[in-house]
Amino acid sequence: MSQTSTERLRDYLAQLPPQAQALLMREFERAIERGEDLAVANFVLEQLRKVVRGAEDDDEARPRSDDPARLLYEPLEPFLVESNFPVRPGQIRRTSLQPVWQWLGRDGAADAARAFEAAIFEIRQSGSNAGLEAATRKFQAAAAEAIAKISTPVPGVDTQRALSRIGPPNVVEDLLSIGAVLGAREALDGLGSRLPSQLRSFGDPQIASMTSALNVPSLQSPQLLPFALSLIMQRLVAPWQIIRLAIKMAASDDEIRVAATPYGIAVSIALHDLSFLAACLRTDIRRGQLDNVGEQLKSLHDSVRGLRTELDLRQDSAWGRQLASIRADISNSLQSEIDSVPGRVRRILRQRADKDIGSAPKVDAVEVEETAALIDFVAVCRTYASELAINEVTLRTYSDLQHYVERSTESLVQSLRGGDTKSRGYRQMQVKAAIRFCEVLFGHDYASLMSRAAENAVVVERKPPRAG
């Protein structure tokens, strides 16, 4: 890709809201996990990370295969998120890595860090990677031990003060997770190797296989189980289905029994990710970015329906209230946008008297396309309305749009047969807009029919009057 194209891509990525950047990053990371379009996915992911980190120098930001910190943190890659994104169990902030690395080299495991960097230097000089894996694993074990040591309360030692020297509260919060993942690298690698590249269905056979793969004592700890579940979720086509593993472990869909098991964290993770998707949708709607709304709505619809139907949630429980809040958030975001569509359509198609057309603003082709996209947005919402609590407003709005556009199109076509010649250009622009809306609401055939009617109306009007 040329430098100019790269800059355009980076500018576009920089304009995306943080939630959309996080969602895009997750999708590309999943694509890499599945082995799809590796060249494109790696390139876009690299540019996106540069944007999020605010990297100025491409050479400094480019990851090196022999970079000590990168080698140390390689097992953490599937779980990293950017600092301005909401973090849940099973995730680690990327910005926490540098302070922890500095602490390891300064106080936590200084001797091991120096030995590791010396080993990398010798390996680099030899021109071979022999011994690199062994040296990396040795330092990862030393780092995990150092993190466990400083996190363990000792009588007479101010543990909190020692932790505060590592970094701010967010870094300290991630410290235990970093140590746990580094210490359980082999177990997590083993789990990853047993997972298929993609899980299109997650029924009883797949759940039994995942249960067997998770039957490792180190993965059952409260600290590591969310990371193991996150690995599985990254392979699921429908990540919300991770709750089926919790239901299976509880042998019940009753939320109290599910929450009583260690796997209840799977439900909390699914709800967190659902809330994140809702936030991404809200941001995209506010920015007028509706290209991916259909896919977003389908994911939200399927997730909400799955959680509501496969779990017996009580309305007054924490999970029940959280799901209700997410549905209300989605409904409010969609309803405010749906309510605005009829007004935009009327503003474009409203019939004006000939004397008022001279001062009327021109019909903007860009606004017409934006409005057509909004009409299509209403149609997509109608498909998923029931689970997203927008059934009534969507059906009413879509029906009103159909009636209004149909009547207005016929009326505008008729107006081409008469009226002031000076106003005909404006009315033709209105007719063109109306036909575009008809295409979205009624399909191509009806739009073609109205287009021919408009052409005939103009031809009839231009015929000269018959003599005598």
N, C-alpha and C positions, 0 to 999 in steps of 0.2 A: 504494500500500500504506500502511495507517495506521501511525502511529508505533509503536503497540503491536506490530503484526505485524513491523515492521522490527526492533524490539528482540528479539522472539522468534527471528527468523531469525539475528540476530547472536549471540545466546546459544547457539543450536544450533551455529553454525559454530565458535564459540569452544571448544565441547566436543569437537570432532573432533580426532583425533591429527594431528600435523604432516604425516605421510605422506598421510593422507586429505585434508587441506586442499590439499596440493600436487596430488594427483590430481584433485580437484574443480576446482581452478583451471585445470588443463590442459584438462579436458574443456570447461569454459565458454569458454576461449580458442579452442579448436577450433571450438566451436559458432558463435562470433562470426566466425571465419574463413570458415565455411561459409555464413554468413548466416542461421542458424537462430535464431529466437526472440531477436532482438537486444535487445529491451527487457528481457526477463527475464534473459538472460545477462549483460548489462552491469550490471544492478542487483545481482544476486547476486555478480558478480565484484567490484564496488565494495565491497560489504559484507565480502566475504571478505578483501580486501586491507586494509581497515581493521582487521579482527580480527588479521591476521598482523602488521601493523606496530604494533599497539597504539595506534591513533589514538584520541584522546579527543574532539577537537573536529571535528564533521562538516564545518564550514565550512572549517577548515584542511586537512582531509584531502581535500576535494573537488577533483578535478583541474580545472585551468583550461586552456582552449584557448590562452591567451596566456602561460602560465607559461614563462619562458625555459628552465628545466631540462627541463620536459616536452617542449618543442619540440626541444631538443637531442637528447634521448634517445629520441625517437619511433621511430627505426629499430631500437632495441634491444628494444622491447616483446615481440616474438614469442619472445625468448630469455631473458627474465627469470624467475628463480625466487627463492623466499624463502631467507634465509640459513640457516635451520635445516633445509633440505632438502639431500640429497646433490646435488652439482653434477658434471656431466660435460662433456666437450668439446661446444661448441655451446650452452652455457648461461652466464648471467652472474647473479651475485647482485644482487638489487634493492638490498640495503643498501650495495653498493659505489658506487652512483650519487652519493649526497650527498657523500661525501668527495672524489670526483673532481671534482664540480661546484665545491666550495669551493676545491680546488687550482687549477682552471682560472681561477677569478676572482681568486685571490690571487697565484699565481706562473706557472702554466702558460701561460695566454693571457689575461692581465688586460686588455690593450688591446682585444682582440677581444671579450671578454666585455662590457666597458663599451659598446662600439659596438653590440653586439647588443641589449643591454637598452635603449639609447637608441633604436634603430630600432624596437623593439617599442612603446615609449612613443609615438613619433610615429605609428606605424600605428594604435595604439589611439585616439589623439586624432582621427585622421582619420575614424574610423568605418568604415574599409574594411580588407580584408586584403591589399590590393595591396602587393606587395613583401615580404610576410612569408615566403613560400617561399624567395625569393632570399636574404634575410637569414639565414634558418635554415641553408640549405645552406652559406653562406659561413662561418658560425661552426662548423658541423660539420667542415668542411675544416680550419679553424684548430685545432680541438680535436684532430683526428686527427694533425695535424702536430706539435702540442705533445707529445702522448703518445708518438709515434714518436721525437721528439728526446730526451726524458728517458729513454727505454728503451734508447737506443743507447749502448753503452759508448764512453767518450771517454778517451784516455790522460790520466792525471793527475787525473781526476775520479772521486770515489767515487759511482758510480751507485747502488749499493744504499742508501747513506745518503740520497741525494736522493729515492729512491723511498719510503723509510721515512717521510719527512715527509708523504707523501700519505695514508697510512693503514696499518692493520695488514696482515699478509701476505695475507689473503683479498682485500683491496682491490687490493693490488699484483698479485696473481695475475689479477684480472679486468681490470686496466688495459689490457694489450695487446689483449685481446678487445674492450674498449670502443672503443679506437682503430681496430682493424681493421674493425669493423662500421661505424663512422662514416665511415671512409675509403672503404669499398666500398658506400656506400648505393645508388648508382645500379645497381651490378651486382646487389645483392640485391633491389632493387625490380624490376629487369628479370626476375630469376628468378621472383619472386613473381607477376608479371603473366602469366607463361607457364604457371603451374601451375593446373590445374583446382581448383574449390572442394573437390572430394572425389575421391579415387582409390579406388574400390571394388575394383578389380583392379589388379595390378601385374605384368602379363605382359610379353612381349617388346615389343609396340607402345608401352606406357607407358614401359618402361625406355629404349627408343630415343629417345623424346621427351625424357625427363629427361636423358639423356646429352647430347643436343644443347643443351638449356637450360643445362647445367653447363659447356659448352665455352666458358668465358670465362676468360682467363688469371688474372684477379684472384681468381676463385672457386676456383682450383686450389691455392692456397697452403695449407700445413698449418694456418695460423691460421684461414682462412676456410672451408675445405671443411666442417668440422663444422657450421658455421652454415647453410651451403647445404643440407646433408643434413637438418638439423633442420627447415628450412622444408618440405622434401619430406615428412618424416615426419609433420608436422602435418596434411597433407592425406590421408595414408594411413589407410584404415579399419583396416588391420592394420599398425601401425607397424613390427613386426619385419621386414616384407618389404623394408625398406631394404637388408637384406643381399644381396638379389638384384642390386642395383646393383653391389655389390662383386664378386660372383661373375661378373657380366657383364664387368666391367672386367678381371678376372684371367683370363677365359676358362677358368675351372676352378673346381671346388668344393673343391679341396684347400686346407686352411687355410693352409699355408705359402705357396702362391702368392697367395692372397687377402691375407694379412698383408703380403706384399712390395709391394703396391700402395698408393698413398695412400688408396684407398677402403677399406682394411682397417679404418679408424676406424669405419666403419659397423657392423661386427660388435661392436666394443667399445661403441658407443653402444646397440645393441640389447640387449646383455647387461646393461649398466648399467640400462636402463629395465626389463628383466625383473626384475632384483634389486629395484628400487624397487617394482614391482607386488607382488612376494612379501612385501616388508616391509609394504605397505599391508594385504595380506590377513592377515598375522600380527597386526597391530594390531587390525583389525576383529574377528577371532576372539576375541582376548583381552578385548575390550570387549563381546562378545556381539552385535555389529552384523552380522547375517547377511543383511540385506535384499538386498545387491548381490553376495553370494558367488557366485551362479550366473554372473553376468557376469564377475566377476573370475577364476573358475576357467576359464571358456572362454578368456579372453584369455591366461592363463598356459599352459593346455594347448596352444593353437594356437601360441603363441610357442615353447614348448619343442619341440614336434613339428617346427615349421618349422626351427629352428636345428639340430636333430638330423638331420633328413632332407635338408636342402638344403645343409648344409655337411659336409664330411668332416673331422670333428673327432677329434683324437687324445686319448686319455684322459689322457696325461701332459703335454699342452700347457697353456699358460696359459688359453686359451679353454675347452679341454675341462674343466680343473679348475674353472674358474669356473662353467660350466654345471652340472657335477655338484654343486657346492656349493649352487647355487640350488635344484636339484631336491631335494636333501637337506633344505634349509631348509623348502621347501614341504611336503615329506612329513612332517617332524617336526611342523610346525604343525598340519597336518590330522589326523595320526594321534592326537595327544594329545586333540584335541577329539572325534574319532570314538570313541575308546576310552571316553570319559566318558558317551556316550549310553545304552548299555544299563543302566548303573547308575541313571541318572535315571528311566528308564522303569520299572524294577523297584521303585524306591522309591515310585512313585505307584500302581502296579497290584498290589503285593504283597498277597496275601490275608491277612487278620488274623482271629484268633478273635474271637467276639463280645465276650468279656470284655476284649479288648485295644483294642477300637475306641473306647471312651470316652476313653482317654488318648492316642489317636492324633491327630496334627495333622490339621487339615482339608485337603482337597485344594484347593490354591491354583489358581484358574483362570489366573492369570498364569504360574505355573510350568508348567501344562499346555501353554499356548500356546508358551512358550519351548522346552519339550521337543519339541513337534510341529515347531517350526522346526528343531530340531537333527536330528530324524528326516529331514526334508526335505533338510537339509544333507548327511546321509549319502547320500541318494538322488542328489543332484547330484554329490557326489564320485564315486559309482560310475560316472557317465557319463564322467568324465575321469580315471579312476583309473590307467590304464596309463601315460600319459606323466608323471604326477605321482608315480609310484613308491609308490602306496598301493593297488594292486590287491588284494592278499591281505587286508589288514585291512578294506578297505571291503566286499568281497564277503562275508567272514565275518560282519562286524558286521550288515550288512543282512539276511543270511539268519537270523541269530540273532534279530534284532528281529522279523522276520515270524513266526517260529515262536512266540516268547514272547508277542507281542501277540495272535496268533490264539488260542492256548490260554488265555491269561488272560482275554480278552474272553468266550469261551464259558463259562469257569468262573465269572466274575463275574455273568454273566447268570443262570446257574443258581442262584447264591447269593441272588438276589432272590426266589426261590420259597419260601424258608424262612428260618430264622434269627430272631434277636431283632428285634422291631419297632424298638427303639431304634437298632439298628445299620444299619437299611435305608437311612437318609438318607446315611450315609457310603458305603455300597456303591453307591448310585445315582450319587454323585459320581465314584466310581471307574469305574463303567460308562460314564459320560459321557466321562471322560478316555480310556478305552480305545477308544471309538467314534471319538473325534477322532484317535487314533493310527492306527486302521484306515483312516480316510479318506486319510491321507497314504500309508500303506503299500500299501493294496489298492484304493483308489479310492472314489468316492462311492456306487456301487451296493452294494458290500459293507458299507460303513458304514451305509447306510439299512436293509439287511437286519438287521444286528445291532441297530439302534435299534428296529426293529419287534419283534424278539425280546425286547428288554428291556421294552418297553411291555406286551407280552403276559404276560410273567412277573409283572409287578406287578399286572396285572388279575386273573390267575388267583389270586394270593395273597390278593387283597382279597375274592374271592367268599366269601360265608358258607357254612358247612358245610350240606349237605342234611339235612333232618329225617328221622328214623326211617329 
